[in-house]
Amino acid sequence: QRQVEIPQIEYVDHHVHIPVQKHRHVPVVQKIQKAVEVSVIETLEKVIDVPVIKQVMVPQTQTIEKIVEVPFVQTVEKIVEVPMVGDTLQGQTTAVQVQLEPLRQVDPENVTQQVLMGPPLPADDMEAFHDNAAY
């Protein structure tokens, strides 16, 4: 085997910058006045009185018939004197309770109905309220 020397080569590159001109289109702004018709919006407000109908709740009474038996006790006290011949002695008092049958009583029905009508209510004028925070 033989040894061979190989010379080393070094490449050196030199970069040279050559300016290249580029063409760009720059827009030119020209201000031209143009007449434009602007429509004007007019707001007309008209107040209309709307009649308000108030409804009033009237309490109603409803009668319900209920049969109730009431026991009725009548106490009858009677002193009977019996004439006797001879000496007069102290008599006796006797109390007797008599049970009577229950009485049933029905009262006639009482129905009342009222329809009230008064003068019309006065009209109220209210201002419009607009809340920008709600939108």
N, CA, C and O atoms as a MOPAC input file, in Angstrom:
PM7 MOZYME 1SCF
protein

 N      0.81000 1    -1.17800 1     0.00000 1
 C      0.00000 1     0.00000 1     0.00000 1
 C      0.85000 1     1.23600 1     0.00000 1
 O      1.90100 1     1.36400 1     0.62800 1
 N      0.28300 1     2.12900 1    -0.77100 1
 C      1.01800 1     3.34800 1    -0.95400 1
 C      0.18700 1     4.53100 1    -0.52200 1
 O     -1.02600 1     4.52800 1    -0.73500 1
 N      0.74800 1     5.47700 1     0.03800 1
 C      0.02100 1     6.65900 1     0.45900 1
 C      0.13100 1     7.73000 1    -0.60000 1
 O      1.20800 1     8.02800 1    -1.11700 1
 N     -1.02600 1     8.30000 1    -0.90700 1
 C     -1.05100 1     9.32300 1    -1.93800 1
 C     -1.59800 1    10.59800 1    -1.29300 1
 O     -2.59400 1    10.55800 1    -0.57000 1
 N     -0.96800 1    11.67600 1    -1.54800 1
 C     -1.45900 1    12.93900 1    -0.99900 1
 C     -2.39600 1    13.57900 1    -2.00300 1
 O     -2.07300 1    13.73100 1    -3.18100 1
 N     -3.55100 1    13.94500 1    -1.51200 1
 C     -4.55000 1    14.59000 1    -2.38200 1
 C     -4.59900 1    16.05300 1    -1.97300 1
 O     -4.84000 1    16.38400 1    -0.81300 1
 N     -4.36700 1    16.91500 1    -2.94700 1
 C     -4.39000 1    18.34900 1    -2.58600 1
 C     -5.82500 1    18.78700 1    -2.22600 1
 O     -6.79300 1    18.32500 1    -2.83000 1
 N     -5.93800 1    19.65600 1    -1.26600 1
 C     -7.22600 1    20.18200 1    -0.80300 1
 C     -7.58400 1    21.40200 1    -1.64600 1
 O     -6.75800 1    22.29200 1    -1.85100 1
 N     -8.82600 1    21.43500 1    -2.13100 1
 C     -9.28700 1    22.54400 1    -2.96900 1
 C    -10.36000 1    23.28600 1    -2.17700 1
 O    -11.24100 1    22.67600 1    -1.57200 1
 N    -10.26800 1    24.59400 1    -2.19400 1
 C    -11.25700 1    25.42300 1    -1.47300 1
 C    -11.93100 1    26.33300 1    -2.49100 1
 O    -11.27300 1    27.08200 1    -3.21300 1
 N    -13.25000 1    26.25000 1    -2.53200 1
 C    -14.00900 1    27.10900 1    -3.44700 1
 C    -14.51300 1    28.31900 1    -2.67700 1
 O    -15.10300 1    28.16000 1    -1.60900 1
 N    -14.30600 1    29.46700 1    -3.16700 1
 C    -14.77000 1    30.70500 1    -2.53900 1
 C    -15.72200 1    31.37200 1    -3.52800 1
 O    -15.33700 1    31.71300 1    -4.64600 1
 N    -16.97500 1    31.55100 1    -3.09600 1
 C    -17.97200 1    32.20400 1    -3.96000 1
 C    -18.15900 1    33.63600 1    -3.48700 1
 O    -18.26000 1    33.89900 1    -2.28800 1
 N    -18.20300 1    34.53000 1    -4.41200 1
 C    -18.48100 1    35.93100 1    -4.10500 1
 C    -19.84800 1    36.25900 1    -4.66200 1
 O    -20.09000 1    36.12400 1    -5.86200 1
 N    -20.72900 1    36.68500 1    -3.79900 1
 C    -22.08100 1    37.07600 1    -4.22600 1
 C    -22.10500 1    38.55800 1    -4.47200 1
 O    -21.68700 1    39.34800 1    -3.62600 1
 N    -22.58200 1    38.92500 1    -5.59900 1
 C    -22.66300 1    40.33500 1    -5.96200 1
 C    -24.14200 1    40.66800 1    -6.08900 1
 O    -24.87200 1    40.00900 1    -6.82800 1
 N    -24.58200 1    41.69900 1    -5.36300 1
 C    -25.99600 1    42.09700 1    -5.41000 1
 C    -26.19100 1    43.11700 1    -6.50300 1
 O    -25.55500 1    44.17100 1    -6.52700 1
 N    -27.07400 1    42.78100 1    -7.39300 1
 C    -27.38000 1    43.69200 1    -8.49000 1
 C    -28.78900 1    44.21800 1    -8.23300 1
 O    -29.73600 1    43.43600 1    -8.14700 1
 N    -28.93300 1    45.53400 1    -8.11000 1
 C    -30.28600 1    46.06200 1    -7.85000 1
 C    -31.19600 1    45.88100 1    -9.05500 1
 O    -30.81400 1    46.13600 1   -10.19700 1
 N    -32.40900 1    45.43400 1    -8.76300 1
 C    -33.40600 1    45.23000 1    -9.82800 1
 C    -34.50200 1    46.24900 1    -9.60600 1
 O    -35.02800 1    46.36500 1    -8.49900 1
 N    -34.84400 1    46.97100 1   -10.61700 1
 C    -35.90500 1    47.96600 1   -10.48000 1
 C    -37.24600 1    47.29600 1   -10.73500 1
 O    -37.43800 1    46.56100 1   -11.70400 1
 N    -38.16200 1    47.58600 1    -9.82100 1
 C    -39.51000 1    47.04500 1    -9.97300 1
 C    -40.44500 1    48.20100 1   -10.20800 1
 O    -40.30400 1    49.27100 1    -9.61500 1
 N    -41.39200 1    47.97600 1   -11.07300 1
 C    -42.37600 1    49.00500 1   -11.36600 1
 C    -43.66100 1    48.68600 1   -10.58500 1
 O    -44.20400 1    47.58400 1   -10.66000 1
 N    -44.11300 1    49.67200 1    -9.85100 1
 C    -45.35900 1    49.50300 1    -9.09400 1
 C    -46.33600 1    50.58100 1    -9.52700 1
 O    -45.96200 1    51.70900 1    -9.84600 1
 N    -47.62200 1    50.18400 1    -9.52500 1
 C    -48.66500 1    51.15600 1    -9.85700 1
 C    -49.18800 1    51.75600 1    -8.55500 1
 O    -49.71700 1    51.04400 1    -7.70100 1
 N    -49.04100 1    53.02300 1    -8.41800 1
 C    -49.51700 1    53.72900 1    -7.22700 1
 C    -50.83700 1    54.40400 1    -7.60600 1
 O    -50.87500 1    55.19900 1    -8.54400 1
 N    -51.93500 1    54.08900 1    -6.87200 1
 C    -53.21400 1    54.71000 1    -7.23400 1
 C    -53.22900 1    56.19000 1    -6.84800 1
 O    -52.68500 1    56.59800 1    -5.82200 1
 N    -53.85200 1    56.94700 1    -7.68400 1
 C    -53.96600 1    58.38100 1    -7.45000 1
 C    -55.40500 1    58.64800 1    -7.04100 1
 O    -56.33900 1    58.24000 1    -7.73000 1
 N    -55.57900 1    59.32800 1    -5.92500 1
 C    -56.91000 1    59.60800 1    -5.41100 1
 C    -57.29600 1    61.01000 1    -5.83500 1
 O    -56.58100 1    61.97800 1    -5.57600 1
 N    -58.43600 1    61.09800 1    -6.48900 1
 C    -58.95800 1    62.40000 1    -6.87300 1
 C    -60.30100 1    62.57100 1    -6.18400 1
 O    -61.11800 1    61.65000 1    -6.18400 1
 N    -60.53700 1    63.72700 1    -5.60300 1
 C    -61.78700 1    64.00000 1    -4.91800 1
 C    -62.71500 1    64.71000 1    -5.88400 1
 O    -62.39000 1    65.76500 1    -6.43000 1
 N    -63.88200 1    64.10400 1    -6.08400 1
 C    -64.88100 1    64.66500 1    -6.98400 1
 C    -66.15900 1    64.84100 1    -6.17400 1
 O    -66.58200 1    63.93300 1    -5.45800 1
 N    -66.76100 1    66.00100 1    -6.29100 1
 C    -68.01000 1    66.24300 1    -5.57500 1
 C    -69.16800 1    65.75300 1    -6.41900 1
 O    -69.24300 1    65.99000 1    -7.62400 1
 N    -70.08400 1    65.04900 1    -5.72800 1
 C    -71.24300 1    64.49800 1    -6.40500 1
 C    -72.48100 1    64.89700 1    -5.61600 1
 O    -72.49400 1    64.78500 1    -4.39000 1
 N    -73.49800 1    65.35000 1    -6.28600 1
 C    -74.73200 1    65.75200 1    -5.60400 1
 C    -75.56800 1    64.50300 1    -5.30200 1
 O    -75.82200 1    63.69200 1    -6.19200 1
 N    -75.98500 1    64.35800 1    -4.06000 1
 C    -76.77100 1    63.20400 1    -3.63800 1
 C    -78.04400 1    63.72700 1    -2.97800 1
 O    -77.99700 1    64.63700 1    -2.15000 1
 N    -79.17100 1    63.14600 1    -3.35200 1
 C    -80.43200 1    63.52700 1    -2.72000 1
 C    -80.60000 1    62.72500 1    -1.43100 1
 O    -80.51500 1    61.49700 1    -1.43600 1
 N    -80.83700 1    63.42400 1    -0.34600 1
 C    -81.03300 1    62.78500 1     0.95400 1
 C    -82.49700 1    62.96900 1     1.34000 1
 O    -83.00100 1    64.09100 1     1.41000 1
 N    -83.15500 1    61.86900 1     1.58400 1
 C    -84.56400 1    61.96600 1     1.96900 1
 C    -84.66200 1    62.30100 1     3.45500 1
 O    -83.92600 1    61.75700 1     4.27800 1
 N    -85.57500 1    63.19700 1     3.77600 1
 C    -85.77200 1    63.63000 1     5.16100 1
 C    -86.99100 1    62.88800 1     5.70600 1
 O    -88.06000 1    62.90300 1     5.09600 1
 N    -86.82500 1    62.25100 1     6.83900 1
 C    -87.92200 1    61.49500 1     7.45800 1
 C    -88.53000 1    62.34800 1     8.55600 1
 O    -87.84800 1    62.75300 1     9.49700 1
 N    -89.80900 1    62.61300 1     8.42400 1
 C    -90.51300 1    63.37100 1     9.44700 1
 C    -91.37600 1    62.40400 1    10.24600 1
 O    -92.02800 1    61.52400 1     9.68500 1
 N    -91.37100 1    62.57700 1    11.53300 1
 C    -92.17200 1    61.71600 1    12.41200 1
 C    -93.33700 1    62.53300 1    12.93800 1
 O    -93.15400 1    63.56500 1    13.58200 1
 N    -94.52500 1    62.05900 1    12.65600 1
 C    -95.72500 1    62.71200 1    13.15800 1
 C    -96.28900 1    61.85100 1    14.27200 1
 O    -96.47200 1    60.64600 1    14.10200 1
 N    -96.56200 1    62.46100 1    15.39700 1
 C    -97.14400 1    61.72600 1    16.51800 1
 C    -98.56300 1    62.19400 1    16.71400 1
 O    -98.85000 1    63.39100 1    16.70100 1
 N    -99.43900 1    61.24200 1    16.89500 1
 C   -100.83500 1    61.56200 1    17.09200 1
 C   -101.28600 1    60.83400 1    18.34600 1
 O   -101.07900 1    59.62900 1    18.48300 1
 N   -101.89700 1    61.56400 1    19.24900 1
 C   -102.37100 1    60.98200 1    20.50400 1
 C   -103.81600 1    60.56900 1    20.30200 1
 O   -104.66900 1    61.38600 1    19.95200 1
 N   -104.07500 1    59.30600 1    20.52400 1
 C   -105.43000 1    58.76800 1    20.38400 1
 C   -105.88700 1    58.30300 1    21.75500 1
 O   -105.20500 1    57.52700 1    22.42500 1
 N   -107.04600 1    58.78700 1    22.15700 1
 C   -107.60100 1    58.35500 1    23.43500 1
 C   -108.28500 1    57.01200 1    23.23800 1
 O   -109.23200 1    56.88700 1    22.46200 1
 N   -107.79500 1    56.02100 1    23.94700 1
 C   -108.38500 1    54.68600 1    23.88300 1
 C   -109.17800 1    54.47100 1    25.16600 1
 O   -108.62200 1    54.57200 1    26.25900 1
 N   -110.45700 1    54.18000 1    25.04900 1
 C   -111.23000 1    53.97100 1    26.28000 1
 C   -110.78300 1    52.69800 1    26.98600 1
 O   -110.56500 1    51.66000 1    26.36200 1
 N   -110.65500 1    52.80700 1    28.28100 1
 C   -110.23200 1    51.67100 1    29.09200 1
 C   -111.45500 1    51.13000 1    29.81900 1
 O   -112.16300 1    51.86800 1    30.50300 1
 N   -111.69100 1    49.85000 1    29.66200 1
 C   -112.83500 1    49.22800 1    30.33600 1
 C   -112.30100 1    48.53300 1    31.57900 1
 O   -111.46800 1    47.62900 1    31.50600 1
 N   -112.80100 1    48.97800 1    32.70800 1
 C   -112.37100 1    48.37200 1    33.95500 1
 C   -113.38100 1    47.31500 1    34.35600 1
 O   -114.59200 1    47.52900 1    34.29300 1
 N   -112.87200 1    46.19500 1    34.76000 1
 C   -113.74400 1    45.14100 1    35.26100 1
 C   -113.49600 1    45.00600 1    36.75000 1
 O   -112.35800 1    44.87900 1    37.20300 1
 N   -114.56300 1    45.03800 1    37.48500 1
 C   -114.46700 1    44.93700 1    38.93400 1
 C   -115.07300 1    43.60000 1    39.34800 1
 O   -116.19000 1    43.25600 1    38.96100 1
 N   -114.32300 1    42.87000 1    40.12700 1
 C   -114.82300 1    41.58200 1    40.61300 1
 C   -115.73800 1    41.84800 1    41.80700 1
 O   -115.32300 1    42.44300 1    42.80300 1
 N   -116.96800 1    41.40500 1    41.69300 1
 C   -117.94100 1    41.57900 1    42.76100 1
 C   -118.05200 1    40.24500 1    43.49100 1
 O   -118.32400 1    39.21700 1    42.87100 1
 N   -117.84100 1    40.25800 1    44.80600 1
 C   -117.95600 1    38.97900 1    45.51600 1
 C   -119.39000 1    38.44300 1    45.44000 1
 O   -120.36100 1    39.18200 1    45.59900 1
 N   -119.48300 1    37.17200 1    45.19700 1
 C   -120.79700 1    36.53800 1    45.09600 1
 C   -120.99200 1    35.62100 1    46.29000 1
 O   -120.06900 1    34.95200 1    46.75500 1
 N   -122.20400 1    35.61600 1    46.75600 1
 C   -122.54200 1    34.74700 1    47.88100 1
 C   -123.40300 1    33.61500 1    47.35900 1
 O   -124.42500 1    33.84100 1    46.70900 1
 N   -122.98600 1    32.41300 1    47.64500 1
 C   -123.74700 1    31.24800 1    47.20600 1
 C   -124.30800 1    30.56100 1    48.44200 1
 O   -123.57700 1    30.23200 1    49.37600 1
 N   -125.59800 1    30.35500 1    48.42900 1
 C   -126.26300 1    29.74500 1    49.57800 1
 C   -126.42800 1    28.25500 1    49.31200 1
 O   -126.96100 1    27.84400 1    48.28100 1
 N   -125.96700 1    27.46900 1    50.25000 1
 C   -126.08400 1    26.01400 1    50.14100 1
 C   -127.04600 1    25.55000 1    51.23000 1
 O   -126.88400 1    25.87200 1    52.40800 1
 N   -128.04400 1    24.79100 1    50.80700 1
 C   -129.03800 1    24.30500 1    51.76600 1
 C   -128.50300 1    23.06100 1    52.44800 1
 O   -128.08700 1    22.10200 1    51.79700 1
 N   -128.52300 1    23.09600 1    53.76700 1
 C   -128.04500 1    21.95600 1    54.53800 1
 C   -129.09500 1    21.65100 1    55.60600 1
 O   -129.51800 1    22.53700 1    56.34900 1
 N   -129.49500 1    20.42100 1    55.66800 1
 C   -130.51600 1    20.01600 1    56.64500 1
 C   -129.81300 1    19.61000 1    57.92300 1
 O   -128.95600 1    18.72700 1    57.93300 1
 N   -130.19600 1    20.27900 1    59.00800 1
 C   -129.60500 1    20.00400 1    60.31000 1
 C   -130.73500 1    19.65400 1    61.26900 1
 O   -131.72900 1    20.37400 1    61.35900 1
 N   -130.57900 1    18.56600 1    61.96900 1
 C   -131.59400 1    18.17300 1    62.95000 1
 C   -131.17400 1    18.70100 1    64.31700 1
 O   -130.08400 1    18.41100 1    64.80800 1
 N   -132.06400 1    19.48100 1    64.91300 1
 C   -131.78900 1    20.06300 1    66.22000 1
 C   -132.71800 1    19.37100 1    67.22000 1
 O   -133.93800 1    19.48300 1    67.10200 1
 N   -132.16300 1    18.66200 1    68.19500 1
 C   -133.04500 1    18.03300 1    69.19000 1
 C   -133.68800 1    19.11200 1    70.06600 1
 O   -133.02900 1    20.03900 1    70.53800 1
 N   -134.96600 1    18.95800 1    70.25900 1
 C   -135.73300 1    19.95100 1    71.01700 1
 C   -136.33000 1    19.25200 1    72.24500 1
 O   -137.10000 1    18.30000 1    72.11400 1
 N   -135.97300 1    19.72400 1    73.41000 1
 C   -136.45300 1    19.11800 1    74.64700 1
 C   -137.40900 1    20.11300 1    75.31200 1
 O   -137.06700 1    21.27300 1    75.54200 1
 N   -138.59000 1    19.63300 1    75.60700 1
 C   -139.57800 1    20.49200 1    76.26000 1
 C   -139.85500 1    19.90400 1    77.64200 1
 O   -140.19500 1    18.73000 1    77.79500 1
 N   -139.69700 1    20.75600 1    78.62200 1
 C   -139.92700 1    20.31300 1    79.99600 1
 C   -141.29800 1    20.83500 1    80.44700 1
 O   -141.56800 1    22.03400 1    80.38500 1
 N   -142.14100 1    19.93000 1    80.89200 1
 C   -143.48200 1    20.29800 1    81.36600 1
 C   -143.55500 1    19.97100 1    82.85500 1
 O   -143.40500 1    18.82100 1    83.26900 1
 N   -143.78100 1    20.98600 1    83.62000 1
 C   -143.94900 1    20.76600 1    85.05500 1
 C   -145.42000 1    21.02300 1    85.39400 1
 O   -145.99100 1    22.04400 1    85.01100 1
 N   -146.00000 1    20.10500 1    86.09700 1
 C   -147.41700 1    20.23600 1    86.43000 1
 C   -147.60500 1    19.82700 1    87.88300 1
 O   -147.15300 1    18.77200 1    88.32900 1
 N   -148.26900 1    20.67800 1    88.57400 1
 C   -148.58600 1    20.36600 1    89.97100 1
 C   -150.08500 1    20.04800 1    90.03600 1
 O   -150.93600 1    20.86300 1    89.67900 1
 N   -150.35600 1    18.88200 1    90.48600 1
 C   -151.75800 1    18.45000 1    90.58300 1
 C   -152.12300 1    18.36000 1    92.05800 1
 O   -151.47500 1    17.66300 1    92.83900 1
 N   -153.16100 1    19.07000 1    92.41000 1
 C   -153.64500 1    18.99000 1    93.78700 1
 C   -154.90600 1    18.13600 1    93.80100 1
 O   -155.88000 1    18.40200 1    93.09700 1
 N   -154.85200 1    17.17800 1    94.56800 1
 C   -155.99700 1    16.27500 1    94.69400 1
 C   -156.64100 1    16.53800 1    96.06300 1
 O   -156.00800 1    16.39200 1    97.10800 1
 N   -157.94700 1    16.93700 1    96.01700 1
 C   -158.59400 1    17.16300 1    97.33000 1
 C   -158.77800 1    15.85800 1    98.07000 1
 O   -159.22700 1    14.85700 1    97.51000 1
 N   -158.42400 1    15.89100 1    99.33100 1
 C   -158.54600 1    14.67900 1   100.15400 1
 C   -159.32400 1    15.03300 1   101.41700 1
 O   -159.26100 1    16.14500 1   101.94200 1
 N   -160.02200 1    14.07400 1   101.84700 1
 C   -160.76800 1    14.25500 1   103.08200 1
 C   -159.85400 1    13.86300 1   104.21300 1
 O   -159.27000 1    12.77900 1   104.21600 1
 N   -159.74000 1    14.72100 1   105.13800 1
 C   -158.91900 1    14.38800 1   106.29800 1
 C   -157.76900 1    15.37100 1   106.41500 1
 O   -157.87900 1    16.53500 1   106.02900 1
 N   -156.66100 1    14.87900 1   106.95800 1
 C   -155.51900 1    15.74900 1   107.18200 1
 C   -154.87500 1    16.13700 1   105.84200 1
 O   -154.83300 1    15.33500 1   104.90900 1
 N   -154.38200 1    17.36000 1   105.76400 1
 C   -153.69500 1    17.83500 1   104.55800 1
 C   -152.20400 1    17.52800 1   104.70300 1
 O   -151.56500 1    17.92500 1   105.67700 1
 N   -151.68500 1    16.83800 1   103.74600 1
 C   -150.26800 1    16.47800 1   103.76500 1
 C   -149.53500 1    17.17300 1   102.61100 1
 O   -150.13300 1    17.61400 1   101.62900 1
 N   -148.25300 1    17.24500 1   102.77500 1
 C   -147.42100 1    17.85900 1   101.72200 1
 C   -147.47300 1    16.97800 1   100.48100 1
 O   -147.27700 1    15.76500 1   100.55700 1
 N   -147.74700 1    17.61900 1    99.30800 1
 C   -147.83800 1    16.86400 1    98.05800 1
 C   -146.45300 1    16.62700 1    97.42400 1
 O   -145.42100 1    17.08600 1    97.91400 1
 N   -146.49400 1    15.90000 1    96.33300 1
 C   -145.24200 1    15.58900 1    95.61200 1
 C   -145.17900 1    16.35800 1    94.29300 1
 O   -146.20700 1    16.63100 1    93.67200 1
 N   -143.97800 1    16.69800 1    93.88100 1
 C   -143.76900 1    17.34000 1    92.57600 1
 C   -143.07900 1    16.32400 1    91.66400 1
 O   -142.06000 1    15.73500 1    92.02500 1
 N   -143.65700 1    16.13200 1    90.47500 1
 C   -143.09400 1    15.16200 1    89.52900 1
 C   -142.68000 1    15.89600 1    88.25100 1
 O   -143.46000 1    16.69100 1    87.72800 1
 N   -141.48000 1    15.65100 1    87.74000 1
 C   -140.98300 1    16.24900 1    86.48900 1
 C   -140.87600 1    15.15700 1    85.44000 1
 O   -140.25900 1    14.11700 1    85.67000 1
 N   -141.48400 1    15.40400 1    84.28100 1
 C   -141.46600 1    14.41600 1    83.19800 1
 C   -140.88900 1    15.10600 1    81.95500 1
 O   -141.31600 1    16.20500 1    81.60100 1
 N   -139.92500 1    14.46700 1    81.29800 1
 C   -139.35200 1    15.01300 1    80.06700 1
 C   -139.98300 1    14.31200 1    78.86800 1
 O   -139.99300 1    13.08500 1    78.78000 1
 N   -140.50600 1    15.11600 1    77.95200 1
 C   -141.17500 1    14.56100 1    76.77700 1
 C   -140.26700 1    14.84200 1    75.56200 1
 O   -139.92500 1    15.99300 1    75.28900 1
 N   -139.88800 1    13.78900 1    74.84900 1
 C   -139.05000 1    13.94400 1    73.65100 1
 C   -139.94800 1    14.24600 1    72.44600 1
 O   -140.86400 1    13.48100 1    72.14300 1
 N   -139.68500 1    15.35300 1    71.76800 1
 C   -140.46300 1    15.71000 1    70.59400 1
 C   -139.66400 1    15.33600 1    69.33800 1
 O   -138.44400 1    15.17800 1    69.38200 1
 N   -140.37300 1    15.20200 1    68.24100 1
 C   -139.70700 1    14.89600 1    66.96500 1
 C   -138.95000 1    16.14500 1    66.48100 1
 O   -139.37400 1    17.26900 1    66.75200 1
 N   -137.82300 1    15.94500 1    65.76000 1
 C   -137.09100 1    17.10500 1    65.24200 1
 C   -137.93500 1    17.85900 1    64.21200 1
 O   -138.65400 1    17.25200 1    63.41800 1
 N   -137.83700 1    19.18100 1    64.23900 1
 C   -138.57200 1    20.01200 1    63.29900 1
 C   -137.66900 1    20.35400 1    62.12700 1
 O   -136.47800 1    20.61100 1    62.30400 1
 N   -138.23500 1    20.35600 1    60.93500 1
 C   -137.47400 1    20.74300 1    59.72700 1
 C   -138.08300 1    22.02500 1    59.20800 1
 O   -139.28400 1    22.10800 1    58.95000 1
 N   -137.21100 1    23.04600 1    59.05800 1
 C   -137.67500 1    24.33600 1    58.56500 1
 C   -136.83100 1    24.70400 1    57.33700 1
 O   -135.60800 1    24.56400 1    57.34900 1
 N   -137.49900 1    25.17200 1    56.28800 1
 C   -136.82000 1    25.58800 1    55.07000 1
 C   -137.20800 1    27.03200 1    54.80900 1
 O   -138.38300 1    27.34900 1    54.62500 1
 N   -136.19400 1    27.91400 1    54.79500 1
 C   -136.45300 1    29.30900 1    54.49000 1
 C   -136.47000 1    29.49400 1    52.97400 1
 O   -135.80800 1    28.74300 1    52.25800 1
 N   -137.21200 1    30.47600 1    52.47600 1
 C   -137.21200 1    30.70200 1    51.01900 1
 C   -135.84500 1    31.22100 1    50.56000 1
 O   -135.13100 1    31.88200 1    51.31400 1
 N   -135.49700 1    30.90500 1    49.30100 1
 C   -134.20500 1    31.32300 1    48.75400 1
 C   -134.18900 1    32.83100 1    48.56200 1
 O   -135.21000 1    33.44500 1    48.25200 1
 N   -133.01300 1    33.41500 1    48.75300 1
 C   -132.85400 1    34.85700 1    48.60300 1
 C   -131.78700 1    35.08300 1    47.53800 1
 O   -130.60200 1    34.88700 1    47.80900 1
 N   -132.18500 1    35.49700 1    46.31800 1
 C   -131.24800 1    35.70400 1    45.21400 1
 C   -131.28600 1    37.18200 1    44.84600 1
 O   -132.34900 1    37.73100 1    44.55300 1
 N   -130.11000 1    37.82500 1    44.86400 1
 C   -130.03000 1    39.22400 1    44.44000 1
 C   -128.97800 1    39.33000 1    43.34900 1
 O   -127.92500 1    38.69700 1    43.42800 1
 N   -129.26700 1    40.13300 1    42.33100 1
 C   -128.33500 1    40.32700 1    41.22300 1
 C   -128.29000 1    41.81500 1    40.93300 1
 O   -129.33000 1    42.46200 1    40.81300 1
 N   -127.06700 1    42.36600 1    40.82000 1
 C   -126.91700 1    43.79300 1    40.58400 1
 C   -126.03700 1    44.00200 1    39.36700 1
 O   -124.99300 1    43.36400 1    39.23100 1
 N   -126.45500 1    44.89200 1    38.48400 1
 C   -125.63000 1    45.31600 1    37.35300 1
 C   -125.45100 1    46.81500 1    37.51600 1
 O   -126.41000 1    47.57900 1    37.41100 1
 N   -124.22200 1    47.22800 1    37.77200 1
 C   -123.94300 1    48.63900 1    38.03400 1
 C   -123.25700 1    49.25000 1    36.82100 1
 O   -122.34100 1    48.65600 1    36.25200 1
 N   -123.69900 1    50.42600 1    36.43500 1
 C   -123.08500 1    51.11000 1    35.30300 1
 C   -122.94600 1    52.57100 1    35.68200 1
 O   -123.92400 1    53.19800 1    36.08900 1
 N   -121.77300 1    53.11400 1    35.56000 1
 C   -121.52700 1    54.49500 1    35.94700 1
 C   -121.08500 1    55.30500 1    34.74700 1
 O   -121.11600 1    54.81900 1    33.61700 1
 N   -120.67400 1    56.54000 1    34.99000 1
 C   -120.20900 1    57.38100 1    33.88100 1
 C   -118.88800 1    56.84000 1    33.34000 1
 O   -118.16800 1    56.14200 1    34.05400 1
 N   -118.56200 1    57.15900 1    32.07100 1
 C   -117.28900 1    56.66300 1    31.51000 1
 C   -116.10200 1    57.25500 1    32.25200 1
 O   -116.17000 1    58.36100 1    32.78800 1
 N   -115.02000 1    56.50000 1    32.27200 1
 C   -113.80700 1    56.93700 1    32.96300 1
 C   -113.12200 1    58.03800 1    32.15300 1
 O   -113.22400 1    58.04900 1    30.92700 1
 N   -112.41800 1    58.97300 1    32.82600 1
 C   -111.72300 1    60.04300 1    32.08300 1
 C   -110.52800 1    59.48000 1    31.31300 1
 O   -109.91700 1    58.49400 1    31.72500 1
 N   -110.20400 1    60.12500 1    30.18600 1
 C   -109.07900 1    59.67900 1    29.35700 1
 C   -107.77900 1    60.11000 1    30.02800 1
 O   -107.68600 1    61.20800 1    30.57700 1
 N   -106.77700 1    59.23200 1    29.97700 1
 C   -105.47100 1    59.52400 1    30.56300 1
 C   -104.48400 1    59.78100 1    29.44300 1
 O   -104.39500 1    58.99300 1    28.50100 1
 N   -103.73000 1    60.89200 1    29.53500 1
 C   -102.66500 1    61.18200 1    28.57700 1
 C   -101.36300 1    60.70000 1    29.18200 1
 O   -101.02100 1    61.05400 1    30.31100 1
 N   -100.63300 1    59.88500 1    28.42000 1
 C    -99.36500 1    59.34600 1    28.92600 1
 C    -98.25500 1    59.72100 1    27.94600 1
 O    -98.47800 1    59.78500 1    26.73700 1
 N    -97.06500 1    59.96600 1    28.47800 1
 C    -95.92100 1    60.27900 1    27.63000 1
 C    -95.25300 1    58.98500 1    27.20700 1
 O    -95.26200 1    57.99700 1    27.94200 1
 N    -94.67000 1    59.00000 1    26.00900 1
 C    -93.99800 1    57.80500 1    25.50700 1
 C    -92.69800 1    57.61700 1    26.27100 1
 O    -91.99700 1    58.58500 1    26.56600 1
 N    -92.37900 1    56.37900 1    26.58800 1
 C    -91.14800 1    56.04700 1    27.30600 1
 C    -90.34600 1    55.09300 1    26.43200 1
 O    -90.84600 1    54.04600 1    26.02000 1
 N    -89.10500 1    55.46000 1    26.15500 1
 C    -88.26900 1    54.63000 1    25.30300 1
 C    -86.97900 1    54.34300 1    26.05600 1
 O    -86.26300 1    55.26000 1    26.45800 1
 N    -86.69600 1    53.07600 1    26.24000 1
 C    -85.50400 1    52.66900 1    26.97900 1
 C    -84.45300 1    52.20200 1    25.97300 1
 O    -84.60700 1    51.13700 1    25.37500 1
 N    -83.37600 1    52.98800 1    25.77600 1
 C    -82.34300 1    52.61800 1    24.80000 1
 C    -81.53100 1    51.44200 1    25.28100 1
 O    -80.93500 1    50.73800 1    24.46600 1
 N    -81.48800 1    51.20900 1    26.56900 1
 C    -80.68900 1    50.09900 1    27.09800 1
 C    -81.29200 1    48.76300 1    26.72000 1
 O    -80.58600 1    47.75400 1    26.71900 1
 N    -82.58200 1    48.72500 1    26.39700 1
 C    -83.22200 1    47.44200 1    26.07800 1
 C    -82.84200 1    46.97900 1    24.68100 1
 O    -83.01900 1    45.80300 1    24.36500 1
 N    -82.32400 1    47.86300 1    23.83200 1
 C    -82.00000 1    47.46500 1    22.46100 1
 C    -80.56300 1    47.25500 1    22.30100 1
 O    -80.10600 1    46.91500 1    21.21000 1

